[in-house]
Amino acid sequence: MKILHLISSGGLFGAENVLLTLAQSMNNERDVSVVGVIRDFHMKEIAVLEKAKELHLPTFILESDGRFDFGAVGRLASYLRKNSIDVLHTHNYKANMLGLIACKIAHKPIMATAHGYTDATQAVSIYEKIDRFVLKRFFPAVVVVSNSVLVGLSDKKKHVIPNGINIKAFVRNRDKGAGVRQQCGIRENEIVIGTVGRLSKEKNQMMLIDAFKELAPKYSQLKLMIVGCGPEERKLKLMAESYRLKDRIIFPGFIADMPPVYQAMDIFVLTSETEGIPLTILEAMASWVPVISTRVGGVPKLIEHEKTGILIEKNNLRVLIAKLTDFVENHAKFKMFAENAFVYVQQNFSSEKMVEQYRKVYQSVVGMK
């Protein structure tokens, strides 16, 4: 098969990493996967494209003049025909809309993955509502990372495939994290509370900073590491300054090589208000790092409370503070959670398992047996 992945990307986040894993795994003697990116005036520097080039994957840039560019539709249709693409796999609402029309013109099959919805702004919320309608009504096959992502999608179209990761890349090795800790000014005896993700409203890193504010005076050995970039970055940094915690809250920004980052953490915390199947939790679990997360989206499918991690209700600051206090004072219990979590991820969320499930969907879409 020859597959074109298409995404309108603003960084290197969960959807982009799933796309890259699929493309890398399905570039071999029998398959070709092309990483396609929509580039417009909003997104001139495309991290996913650069990462694809590092991985020696074939790439394609679809230039677009605006929110909906009919010229881009024509260029995409032409590319699909000229390059004998067997299936177009789209990964977010702009790619879904452009791809659907281009495939109608080029008479090519299409499928999509609904990675999750954020409703980050009023405009985004409108686009996402349209996207939900389009996927349900016009797409022949849609992959969802959990049943909670696209409620109401027909069972005939729906394929539930949880995200998967390269387990071997994240196996626990504290030596790998030593360099990250040194670069961030973290001493050997200090305890690092960490989180990774886009710095945006729905990720709610503000709650984690509020929790850290309560813990910091009591536990001088604690530091907080917030890894990522996004529209809320300035607000979060100002928040840390206003709490006089600038020297204890670390913002390393975007980091491409993530395994050493998890090795530098002692506990991983996700405070999101909405999620699908977050890769960051899977990566932390594969790294033997204990996890505390809000009970949102597909997260309860990853974490069994008090066995493979800790679940809390979203926006519940007092419970988050209590659970982090428990972690600081009871390392042995949380180490057991991390051990259980590693076994669970290894058995259920490998990239190999994810890729084989996607292959079956591709084959059904192109009519292969």
Secondary structure, DSSP 8 states (H G I E B T S, - for coil): -EEEEEE--SSS-HHHHHHHHHHHHT-SSS-EEEEEEEE-TT--S-HHHHHHHHTT--EEEEE-SSSS-HHHHHHHHHHHHHTT-SEEEE-SHHHHHHHHHHHHHHT--EEEEE------SHHHHHHHHHHHHHHHHH-S-EEESSTTSSTT--TTTEEE----B-GGGG---HHHHHHHHHHTT--TT-EEEEEES--SGGG-HHHHHHHHHHHTTT-TTEEEEEE--STTHHHHHHHHHHTT-TTTEEEEE--S--HHHHHT-SEEEE--SS-SS-HHHHHHHHTT--EEEE--TTHHHH--BTTTBEEE-TT-HHHHHHHHHHHHH-HHHHHHHHHHHHHHHHHH-BHHHHHHHHHHHHHHHTT--
